[in-house]
Amino acid sequence: MGQMRFVTPRPERMTPEVVKRTYCSSLEGIPWECQSRIENNSLIVDRPSDEAGNLNIPWFVPGHGQLVITSTSLMQRPEAYQLEVELARGTLNRLRNSVSLASLSGWEVPSSIIEEMNLAQQLFIRAATSQHMPGQAAKWAEESLTHSIQGAEDFGLQRARFLLNSRQQQIAKLPTLWAARCESKQLRQRVRKSLSSTFNSMSVSMPWKRISTDAGQYRWDALDKQIQWCRRKEMKVIAGPLVQLNQDNVPDWIYLWEDDFSAIQSYYTDYVREVVKRFSDDVDIWNSIANLNVDNCLSLSEEQLLLMAVSTIETIRQHDTSTPLIFTVSQPWGEYLAQSTRDMSPMTFADTLVRSDLGINGIGLEINWGFHDENTLPRDLLELSQHIDRWSHLGLPLVIHLTISELPAEANEDTSSMSNSDDTVSLTSRSRNILTVLASKPAVQALIWNQLVDPKSGSQPGAGLFDVNGKPKPILKDLHDLRHNYLS
């Protein structure tokens, strides 16, 4: 058992939500199962390993809101680390390394980024050499962190724009699929008009729970109409996921066989077979399974989840050998591992399926930016860019399923004091920048906005392209402009 201790002169910032979402990760970035707590004004993180590791903590940064900040690799030691100093050190180190590598690649890093980095370095030196005065050290470290994050944000965005322009010099309109996830009941007239002018594709949800309210019985009318509408509009159809083990997708009647895995698998196989036989001529991409690395409302073992994934993919391939097929994982940074007993990281889960030679053509990454348990915790643009690059090393095209939720008030302000309006993060601006970074990546061959209409409740507040009354939101125009500026 390992333990890391951190002290801060402002313990009031260690709110229960911050402590809950704080974890340590290995040198490879894989979270350990952790227990974080406050004791005697110190942040203590208990973990199963005494190896060196990185602290990851949601931290308020002026002008940027709450982001996950990661320290450098820290060895276990009896003495407590000064929290702000280590967060500043980790962020500055990441920015410096990125600037160095980019310069070696021939990209002229904008001077504004270099200036932010140099300011951050000067302030960090003051902080690191003043740790005998914790309050002053923390103040300088916070200022250093703010400049480093500004540099990281600018780096991620400017690099993305450079890459987009470079790609356009080779091909005027990029072939990236640009889609929204939609259920048939959401296709109201006002929504339809905006969708066909903004997107070249559609992610068509196929929730088994709504299609099959009784075992062996299927209702196809709504799906038939939706897919026919997509075809009339000459939009590509990304169908699925076919298997997703959450409450919205699993039929109520399947729980009668909750303790009989073979029966569950048999029913799923029958359902997948019927879907593929009916729609194979009209589907351009099958999204076979989604989020089995996280969702598990049937309490299956990890081995059973893998068997379910393999069986689903094999069933699709038995009846459709040519249509491209992907699978999707959720929380690609693996935050769920910090509070679960699962062994497989998202990357390990994906790599296992890719190596199984099942005829997989791509990997979906579900990134629901936000602070609910099911969400991916927000990061800066540089970290987002680098993490997409890590996933591209698996050698398959990536399909990004994205939402960006309205953040809770405490995520947009320093909870220990009143925050001025400049500290409020613009959801529209944030979304636009994230989309630009993702669109710049050659490995990202499809992007799906994962929430069409604002939900009335749930883990993705304000994440829709339309409000609850069907009125378009500003992010829809950004998606429209990106599509027409860069994509076919």
N, C-alpha and C positions, 0 to 999 in steps of 0.2 A: 504494500500500500504506500502510495506517495502522497505528499502534501506540499502545496505551495501557499505562501502567505504574502499578502500585499497590504501596504498601509497607504493612507491618503489623508491629507489634512482636511478633506471635505467628505467625511463619511456619509453625510446626508445625501450624496449622489448615489449611494448604494441602495437604491430602492429595491423592494422585493422582486419587481419584474426584471431589473438589471441583474440581480444576483441569480435569479432563476435561469437566465439565458447565458450566464457566464460559464465557459468550459475551457479545458485544456486540450490540446491536440498534439499529435506526434509530429516529428520532423517532416513527415509526408503530408501533413495537414489533416490527418484523419482524427476526428474527435474521439476522446476516451469517454467512457461512462464516468460522469463526475457528480459530486455533491458539493455545491457551493453554499457558503453561509457567511454571516457576519458575526464576529466574536471579538469583543473588546475593541471595537472600531477598526478591526482588521478584516480584510477579505480573505477567506480561507477556502481553497479548492482541494478537496480530497479526490484522489484518482487511483486507479489500480496499478499504475506503474510509477517507479521512481526515476525513470529515464528523463533526460532533458526534454522539454516540450514548450509549446507556445500557449500563452494566455490569449483567449478570444473573449471580448466583452463589448456589449452595446454601450456606446459612449457618445455623449452629446458633443458635437463640434460646431461652434458658432458659424452660421451661414450655410450649414449642411445638414443640420438635424442630427438624429441619432444613427450612427453607423457602427458596424462591428469593426473594432480596432484590434489588431493582432500584434503581440510583442515579438521580439526576436526569440530564438530558442534560449530558454532559461534552465539552468541546472537547479536541481533541488538543493536547498541549503537551509540551515537553521534560521538564518536572519531573514527578515521580511524584505521584500523588494518595495521600492517606492513606485506606486502604481503609475502615476502620470509620467514619470521619467521613462519607465519601460515601454509604455505605449508610444511615447514620442520617439524613442530609440527604434522601435520596430517599424514604424511608419516611415521615418526618415531613411532607414536602411533600405526598405523596399523601393522607395522613390529613387534613391541614389543608384541602386543596381539597375533599375529600369532605364534611367537616363544614360548610364554607361553603355548598356547593351544596345540601346537605340542609336547612340552615336556611332558605335562600331558598325552598325548595319548600314550606315550612310544617311540616316535621317537627321536633318539639322533640327535639333530640339529647340523650340521657340524660346527666346530669351526670357519671356515672362515666367516660364517654368523653372529655368535656371535661377532666376532671382528668388522665386519662392523657396527653392531648395537651399540656396545659400543662406537666406534669412532663417530658415528652419534649423540649419546646421549651427549657425552662430548662437541661436537661442538654446539649442540642445546642449551645446558645450557649457553654457552658463548653468543650465539646470543640472547637468551631470556632475559638475564640480562644486555644486552648492547643496548637496544632499544633507549636509549637517544643519541646514536651515530648511526643513521640509516645506514650509509654506512658500518660501521664495522659489525653491526648486520646482515645486508643483506649478507655480505661476508661469515660470519660463518654459517649463515642459509643455504646458497647455498651449502657450503661444507658438511654440515650435510645432506641435501637432497640428494646429490650425493651418499654418503655412504649408506643412507637408501634405495635408489632405487637399488643400487648394491646388498644390502642384500635381498631386495624383489625379485629381478630377480633370484638370486642364490637360495633363498628359494623355489620359485615356481618351478624352474627346478629340483633341487635336490629332493624335495618332490615328484615330478612327476616320476622321475627315481626310487625312492624307491617304490612307489606304483605300477609301472609297474613290477618291479622285484618281488614284493610280489604277485601280481596277477598271474605272470607266474609260481610261485611255486605251485599254485592251479590248473592251467590249462596252458599247455605248449604254446598253440597258442590261443590267444583271438579271440572271434567270431565277433569282430567289423567289420562292413561293411566299406570298403575303396573304395571310388568312386570319379569320376570326372563328372562334368556336361558337357554334350556334345549335340550339335545339329547335325543332320544328315550330313549337308554340311561340317562339320569339320572332318569327318572321312576319311581323306586322308591316303594313304598306310603307310607313315612314322609314322603318329600319331597312327594308329591302332596297330602297332607292340608294341609300348611302353605302350599303355593303358592296353593291356591284360596281360602284365608281371608285371605291377605295381599295378593294382586294381583288387579286387574281385567282384566289382559291378560297375554299371553305372547309373548315373542320366540322364534320357532321357528327354530333354526339349520337351514340347508340347505346343508351342505358338499358341494360337487360331488364331492370326492374319495371320500366314503363312498357317495354315491348312484350314482356311475358309476365303478366300478372298471375297466370296459372301455369303449372308445370306442363311443358309440351305445347302450349298455345301461344301464338305470336300475332301481334297486331302490327302490320306493316304500312298502313295507309299514310300516316304522317311522314314516315321516312321516305316512302315513294315520292310524295309530293315535294319534299325538300330537295331530294337529289335531282328530280326532274327540273326544279327551278334552277339549281346550280348549272345543269347542263344547258338550259336555255340561255343562261347568262355567260356561257363558255368559261365557267370557273372550274378549276381542278377540285376534285373531291378527296379530302383526307378523312377517311372513315374510322371512327372509333373514339376512344379505346373500346375493344370488344370485351375485355376482362379488366375490371377494376374493383378491388375488394373494399369498397366503402359503403356507407349506409344509403347513399343516393343511387347506387348501381346494383346492389345485390337484392334479388327478389326476396320478399318476406318468407315465401314458402320454402326457400332453400334451407332455412334454419332448422327445419324438421330433420335434416340430415347433417346437422352441424358436427356430429361426432363420427361421421362416415365419409372419409375423404374420397374413397373410390366413387361413391354415389355423387358427391359434389362435382368431381372431375368429369364424370359421365354426363351430367346435366350441362356443364359448361361446354363440353365438346359438342354435344348436340346443338346447342345454341350457336356456337361459332360456325359450325358446319352450315346451318340454315342461313345465317347471315351472308356467308361467303358465296354460297350457291345462288342466292337471290341477287346480290349486288356486284358480283365480280366484274361484270361488263361495264359498270358505271363508276367504279372506284379507281382513283389514280394512285393512292397510297393507303395501305392498311396500317393503322395504329393498333397493334395486336394486344398488348397488355400495357397497363399504366400503373406506376407507383406501387408495385408489389414490394419494393424495398421499404415502403413506409406503411401503406394501408394493409390492414389485416383484420377486418371485422369478423372473420370466421375462425380466428385464433389458430391458424395453421402454423406449422413449424417452418423454419427457413428452407428446409429440404423440400417440404410440400409446396411452398411458394415457387421454388425453382421448377419443380415438376409441373406445376400449373402453367408456368410461363412456357416451358418447352412444349408441353402438350398443345397449348393454344397455337403456337407458331407452327408446329407440325401439322395441325389440322388445317390451318389456312393454306399451307403449302401443298397439302394433298389435293385441294380443290382449286387452287389458283397458283400456278407455278411462276407466273411472270410479273404480276403487279408488285411494285416495290413495297417492302414491309419494314416497319420500324417497331421498336418498343420504347417505352418512356419510363424514366426514373424521376422521382421527386426529390426536392431538397438536395441538389447536387453537391453542396458543400458538406452534407451529412450531419447537420445539426441534431437530427433525431437520435443519433448514436449517443449523445451526451446524456440522454435521459431514458435510454432503453437498454435491453440486454442483447440486442441483435449483434451478430458478429460481422456481417458483411457491410462494408461501406458501399455507397452508391457506385463508385468506380469498380469495386470488386464484383458487385452484382452484375453490372453491365459487361465487364470483361468476361465473366463466366459464360454469359449467353453468347457473346460475340465469338468466343473460341469454340462454341459447340457446333459450328458449321451447320446452321439451321436455315440458311438462306436469308439472313438479316441484311437489310440494305441501309439502315441508318439508326441513329440513337436519338430519342427525344429527351429533352431536359425540361422539366416543369419548374419554373422559377416564379413563384408567387411572392413577390416582394412584400414584406410586412412583418408584424410582430405577434401574430397569432401562432399557436403551437404548430399548425400545419404549414406555416409560411417559411420561405427562405429569408433569413435575416438580411437587411440591406447592407451592402458594401459600397466602397467607392468605385469609380469607373475603372481605375487601373486594376484593382483586384478582380472586377468582373471580366475585364479583357483577358487577364492572365489565366483565370479559371476556365474560360472557354477554350483557350489555347491548350490547357492541360487535357481537357476532354477530347480535343481534336487528335491527340496522340493515339487514340484507339483506332484511328485510321478509317472511320466511317463518317459520312455526312451527319450533321447535327440538325435537329428540328427543335426549335426553342418554343415552349409553351409559356407565355409570359402574362402576368398581371402585375400591376403596381397599385397597391391599396393606398387609400388615404391613411396617413399615419395618425395614431392617437396623439392627443395634445402633448402628452409628456415626451413624445419622441421628437417633437419640433421645438422644444424649449428646454432650457436648463432648469431642471425640477427644483433646484435649490434657490433659484432667484427668478424674478420676473425677466422675461426675455423681450428684447425689442423686435419690431416687425422685420428687421433685416435678417433675423435668425430663422424666420419661417421658410420652410422648404416649399418651393412651388412644385406641386405635383405634375403640372403640365411640362415645365422645364425639365424636371427630373426624368420624366418618361421619355421626352424627346431625345435627351442625351443618351439614355440607356438604349433606345432603339437604334440610334446612330452607331453606337459601339457594336451592337449585335449585327447590324446590317453590313458592317465593314469586314466581317470575318468570312474568308472564303469557305471555311468548313460549315458555316451556317447556311444551309440551303433552303430552309423554310422557317418562317416565324409566324406563330399563331398567337393572336391575342386571346387569352383564355377565358375572358368573361365579357359577354356581349352587353348585358343589361345589368345595372347596379342591383346586387342582391338586397333584399329587405333585411337580411340578417346573415350571420356566418362569418367566415374567416377572411373575406375579401371585400371589406367595406369600400364603396366608392371606386371599385376597380373596373366597372363597366365602361363601354364606349358610349352608352346611352344611359340617361338617368332612369328612374323608375317610371317616369311618364313617357319614355321613348324619345326624349329630347337629346340630340347629339351633344357630346361633350368636346372640349377643345382638343383632347388627345386624338380624336377621330380625324381632325384636319391634319395633324402632324403625320399620322399614318398615311393619309391620302397624299400629302406632299412628298413624303419619302418614297412612296411607291412610284409616283409620276416623275420624280427627279432622277431616280436611280434604277428602278426595276422595270421589267418588261410587262 
